[in-house]
Amino acid sequence: MPIHYLRRLTARNRTAWLAGAFGFRHAGFVASVPFATILVVFAVASVLDDLRGRSMRA
């Protein structure tokens, strides 16, 4: 993988971390809990979809 892709990826991650820290500082825990819940729902839905796909192939 070319180095400029890795640099770009690292810069994006740092930007996301800073945005998250800034948002948490100003909005606090109360705002982060609903977003975390939404992410957990998406993750569970993805896992269930993968498991259904695996059982259909077997």
N, CA, C and O atoms as CSV, one atom per row, in Angstrom:
chain,resi,resn,atom,element,x,y,z
A,1,MET,N,N,0.851,-1.175,0.000
A,1,MET,CA,C,0.000,0.000,0.000
A,1,MET,C,C,0.899,1.241,0.000
A,1,MET,O,O,1.803,1.350,0.829
A,2,PRO,N,N,0.663,2.148,-0.897
A,2,PRO,CA,C,1.496,3.359,-0.963
A,2,PRO,C,C,1.402,4.187,0.324
A,2,PRO,O,O,0.371,4.218,0.995
A,3,ILE,N,N,2.484,4.835,0.632
A,3,ILE,CA,C,2.589,5.597,1.875
A,3,ILE,C,C,1.607,6.764,1.934
A,3,ILE,O,O,1.147,7.125,3.017
A,4,HIS,N,N,1.278,7.361,0.782
A,4,HIS,CA,C,0.359,8.513,0.841
A,4,HIS,C,C,-1.051,8.085,1.248
A,4,HIS,O,O,-1.787,8.887,1.824
A,5,TYR,N,N,-1.446,6.841,0.963
A,5,TYR,CA,C,-2.742,6.355,1.434
A,5,TYR,C,C,-2.741,6.202,2.951
A,5,TYR,O,O,-3.720,6.534,3.620
A,6,LEU,N,N,-1.641,5.698,3.482
A,6,LEU,CA,C,-1.537,5.533,4.930
A,6,LEU,C,C,-1.524,6.882,5.644
A,6,LEU,O,O,-2.126,7.032,6.707
A,7,ARG,N,N,-0.843,7.853,5.063
A,7,ARG,CA,C,-0.835,9.197,5.664
A,7,ARG,C,C,-2.225,9.804,5.664
A,7,ARG,O,O,-2.647,10.412,6.647
A,8,ARG,N,N,-2.931,9.638,4.562
A,8,ARG,CA,C,-4.283,10.174,4.461
A,8,ARG,C,C,-5.215,9.504,5.481
A,8,ARG,O,O,-6.030,10.168,6.122
A,9,LEU,N,N,-5.079,8.182,5.618
A,9,LEU,CA,C,-5.890,7.439,6.571
A,9,LEU,C,C,-5.604,7.883,7.998
A,9,LEU,O,O,-6.527,8.049,8.796
A,10,THR,N,N,-4.340,8.074,8.318
A,10,THR,CA,C,-3.955,8.532,9.647
A,10,THR,C,C,-4.494,9.935,9.918
A,10,THR,O,O,-4.972,10.215,11.017
A,11,ALA,N,N,-4.419,10.803,8.935
A,11,ALA,CA,C,-4.938,12.170,9.105
A,11,ALA,C,C,-6.446,12.149,9.334
A,11,ALA,O,O,-6.959,12.908,10.156
A,12,ARG,N,N,-7.154,11.288,8.616
A,12,ARG,CA,C,-8.601,11.194,8.808
A,12,ARG,C,C,-8.939,10.682,10.201
A,12,ARG,O,O,-9.873,11.170,10.837
A,13,ASN,N,N,-8.177,9.694,10.678
A,13,ASN,CA,C,-8.429,9.169,12.017
A,13,ASN,C,C,-8.181,10.227,13.078
A,13,ASN,O,O,-8.967,10.375,14.014
A,14,ARG,N,N,-7.092,10.958,12.932
A,14,ARG,CA,C,-6.810,12.022,13.901
A,14,ARG,C,C,-7.896,13.084,13.892
A,14,ARG,O,O,-8.289,13.592,14.943
A,15,THR,N,N,-8.378,13.415,12.705
A,15,THR,CA,C,-9.458,14.399,12.601
A,15,THR,C,C,-10.716,13.892,13.295
A,15,THR,O,O,-11.381,14.642,14.010
A,16,ALA,N,N,-11.039,12.627,13.088
A,16,ALA,CA,C,-12.224,12.053,13.733
A,16,ALA,C,C,-12.063,12.024,15.242
A,16,ALA,O,O,-13.014,12.300,15.972
A,17,TRP,N,N,-10.860,11.689,15.722
A,17,TRP,CA,C,-10.628,11.672,17.168
A,17,TRP,C,C,-10.774,13.059,17.771
A,17,TRP,O,O,-11.364,13.223,18.839
A,18,LEU,N,N,-10.238,14.047,17.089
A,18,LEU,CA,C,-10.346,15.412,17.598
A,18,LEU,C,C,-11.789,15.903,17.576
A,18,LEU,O,O,-12.240,16.575,18.504
A,19,ALA,N,N,-12.504,15.566,16.516
A,19,ALA,CA,C,-13.912,15.971,16.441
A,19,ALA,C,C,-14.719,15.295,17.554
A,19,ALA,O,O,-15.583,15.922,18.166
A,20,GLY,N,N,-14.437,14.031,17.808
A,20,GLY,CA,C,-15.129,13.327,18.889
A,20,GLY,C,C,-14.821,13.923,20.246
A,20,GLY,O,O,-15.717,14.092,21.073
A,21,ALA,N,N,-13.569,14.239,20.477
A,21,ALA,CA,C,-13.183,14.838,21.759
A,21,ALA,C,C,-13.814,16.215,21.927
A,21,ALA,O,O,-14.299,16.556,23.006
A,22,PHE,N,N,-13.806,16.997,20.861
A,22,PHE,CA,C,-14.415,18.326,20.910
A,22,PHE,C,C,-15.918,18.218,21.176
A,22,PHE,O,O,-16.462,18.953,22.000
A,23,GLY,N,N,-16.579,17.302,20.478
A,23,GLY,CA,C,-18.020,17.118,20.681
A,23,GLY,C,C,-18.339,16.643,22.085
A,23,GLY,O,O,-19.306,17.102,22.694
A,24,PHE,N,N,-17.535,15.728,22.603
A,24,PHE,CA,C,-17.771,15.233,23.955
A,24,PHE,C,C,-17.561,16.337,24.981
A,24,PHE,O,O,-18.284,16.430,25.974
A,25,ARG,N,N,-16.564,17.168,24.725
A,25,ARG,CA,C,-16.283,18.257,25.663
A,25,ARG,C,C,-17.454,19.235,25.723
A,25,ARG,O,O,-17.793,19.729,26.798
A,26,HIS,N,N,-18.068,19.515,24.585
A,26,HIS,CA,C,-19.133,20.511,24.554
A,26,HIS,C,C,-20.524,19.919,24.760
A,26,HIS,O,O,-21.387,20.567,25.353
A,27,ALA,N,N,-20.749,18.722,24.288
A,27,ALA,CA,C,-22.078,18.126,24.428
A,27,ALA,C,C,-22.143,17.173,25.613
A,27,ALA,O,O,-23.203,16.994,26.213
A,28,GLY,N,N,-21.030,16.571,25.946
A,28,GLY,CA,C,-20.961,15.729,27.124
A,28,GLY,C,C,-21.491,14.332,26.930
A,28,GLY,O,O,-21.833,13.900,25.829
A,29,PHE,N,N,-21.542,13.651,28.048
A,29,PHE,CA,C,-21.942,12.249,28.075
A,29,PHE,C,C,-23.371,12.047,27.578
A,29,PHE,O,O,-23.672,11.048,26.924
A,30,VAL,N,N,-24.238,12.986,27.887
A,30,VAL,CA,C,-25.652,12.866,27.524
A,30,VAL,C,C,-25.826,12.760,26.011
A,30,VAL,O,O,-26.706,12.035,25.546
A,31,ALA,N,N,-25.025,13.449,25.254
A,31,ALA,CA,C,-25.135,13.393,23.796
A,31,ALA,C,C,-24.440,12.176,23.214
A,31,ALA,O,O,-24.815,11.707,22.140
A,32,SER,N,N,-23.438,11.659,23.903
A,32,SER,CA,C,-22.698,10.528,23.338
A,32,SER,C,C,-23.410,9.197,23.522
A,32,SER,O,O,-23.201,8.283,22.724
A,33,VAL,N,N,-24.232,9.059,24.534
A,33,VAL,CA,C,-24.933,7.794,24.778
A,33,VAL,C,C,-25.893,7.442,23.641
A,33,VAL,O,O,-25.875,6.295,23.194
A,34,PRO,N,N,-26.725,8.355,23.149
A,34,PRO,CA,C,-27.590,7.978,22.020
A,34,PRO,C,C,-26.809,7.584,20.771
A,34,PRO,O,O,-27.203,6.657,20.064
A,35,PHE,N,N,-25.717,8.270,20.496
A,35,PHE,CA,C,-24.910,7.911,19.328
A,35,PHE,C,C,-24.276,6.533,19.506
A,35,PHE,O,O,-24.216,5.748,18.560
A,36,ALA,N,N,-23.809,6.242,20.701
A,36,ALA,CA,C,-23.227,4.923,20.973
A,36,ALA,C,C,-24.294,3.838,20.833
A,36,ALA,O,O,-24.007,2.756,20.322
A,37,THR,N,N,-25.497,4.108,21.273
A,37,THR,CA,C,-26.593,3.144,21.149
A,37,THR,C,C,-26.905,2.873,19.684
A,37,THR,O,O,-27.120,1.725,19.294
A,38,ILE,N,N,-26.931,3.905,18.888
A,38,ILE,CA,C,-27.185,3.735,17.451
A,38,ILE,C,C,-26.090,2.886,16.818
A,38,ILE,O,O,-26.386,2.013,16.002
A,39,LEU,N,N,-24.830,3.124,17.179
A,39,LEU,CA,C,-23.733,2.332,16.635
A,39,LEU,C,C,-23.831,0.867,17.052
A,39,LEU,O,O,-23.534,-0.022,16.253
A,40,VAL,N,N,-24.239,0.609,18.273
A,40,VAL,CA,C,-24.411,-0.777,18.731
A,40,VAL,C,C,-25.529,-1.453,17.951
A,40,VAL,O,O,-25.393,-2.619,17.579
A,41,VAL,N,N,-26.615,-0.763,17.696
A,41,VAL,CA,C,-27.721,-1.330,16.921
A,41,VAL,C,C,-27.259,-1.690,15.511
A,41,VAL,O,O,-27.586,-2.761,15.001
A,42,PHE,N,N,-26.503,-0.801,14.891
A,42,PHE,CA,C,-25.984,-1.098,13.550
A,42,PHE,C,C,-25.043,-2.299,13.574
A,42,PHE,O,O,-25.080,-3.139,12.674
A,43,ALA,N,N,-24.204,-2.380,14.598
A,43,ALA,CA,C,-23.258,-3.499,14.697
A,43,ALA,C,C,-23.997,-4.815,14.893
A,43,ALA,O,O,-23.650,-5.814,14.262
A,44,VAL,N,N,-24.997,-4.835,15.747
A,44,VAL,CA,C,-25.767,-6.060,15.988
A,44,VAL,C,C,-26.508,-6.468,14.726
A,44,VAL,O,O,-26.560,-7.653,14.396
A,45,ALA,N,N,-27.077,-5.513,14.021
A,45,ALA,CA,C,-27.776,-5.823,12.774
A,45,ALA,C,C,-26.828,-6.427,11.749
A,45,ALA,O,O,-27.198,-7.356,11.031
A,46,SER,N,N,-25.630,-5.913,11.677
A,46,SER,CA,C,-24.643,-6.441,10.738
A,46,SER,C,C,-24.241,-7.867,11.104
A,46,SER,O,O,-24.126,-8.725,10.229
A,47,VAL,N,N,-24.028,-8.118,12.383
A,47,VAL,CA,C,-23.659,-9.466,12.825
A,47,VAL,C,C,-24.789,-10.445,12.545
A,47,VAL,O,O,-24.540,-11.551,12.064
A,48,LEU,N,N,-26.011,-10.064,12.833
A,48,LEU,CA,C,-27.149,-10.952,12.569
A,48,LEU,C,C,-27.299,-11.228,11.081
A,48,LEU,O,O,-27.616,-12.350,10.689
A,49,ASP,N,N,-27.078,-10.230,10.258
A,49,ASP,CA,C,-27.138,-10.420,8.810
A,49,ASP,C,C,-26.070,-11.403,8.340
A,49,ASP,O,O,-26.333,-12.255,7.491
A,50,ASP,N,N,-24.863,-11.282,8.895
A,50,ASP,CA,C,-23.787,-12.214,8.555
A,50,ASP,C,C,-24.123,-13.639,8.990
A,50,ASP,O,O,-23.874,-14.595,8.255
A,51,LEU,N,N,-24.681,-13.773,10.171
A,51,LEU,CA,C,-25.034,-15.105,10.656
A,51,LEU,C,C,-26.141,-15.736,9.813
A,51,LEU,O,O,-26.104,-16.937,9.548
A,52,ARG,N,N,-27.120,-14.944,9.392
A,52,ARG,CA,C,-28.188,-15.463,8.534
A,52,ARG,C,C,-27.630,-15.889,7.186
A,52,ARG,O,O,-28.028,-16.916,6.637
A,53,GLY,N,N,-26.714,-15.104,6.661
A,53,GLY,CA,C,-26.088,-15.444,5.378
A,53,GLY,C,C,-25.269,-16.718,5.468
A,53,GLY,O,O,-25.246,-17.520,4.534
A,54,ARG,N,N,-24.595,-16.901,6.598
A,54,ARG,CA,C,-23.784,-18.097,6.783
A,54,ARG,C,C,-24.668,-19.336,6.902
A,54,ARG,O,O,-24.320,-20.389,6.367
A,55,SER,N,N,-25.817,-19.232,7.601
A,55,SER,CA,C,-26.687,-20.398,7.768
A,55,SER,C,C,-27.389,-20.749,6.455
A,55,SER,O,O,-27.726,-21.911,6.227
A,56,MET,N,N,-27.609,-19.758,5.593
A,56,MET,CA,C,-28.251,-20.040,4.305
A,56,MET,C,C,-27.281,-20.767,3.353
A,56,MET,O,O,-27.708,-21.571,2.525
A,57,ARG,N,N,-25.983,-20.478,3.480
A,57,ARG,CA,C,-24.993,-21.114,2.613
A,57,ARG,C,C,-24.708,-22.545,3.048
A,57,ARG,O,O,-24.334,-23.377,2.222
A,58,ALA,N,N,-24.879,-22.842,4.329
A,58,ALA,CA,C,-24.529,-24.182,4.828
A,58,ALA,C,C,-25.551,-25.224,4.477
A,58,ALA,O,O,-25.388,-26.392,4.831
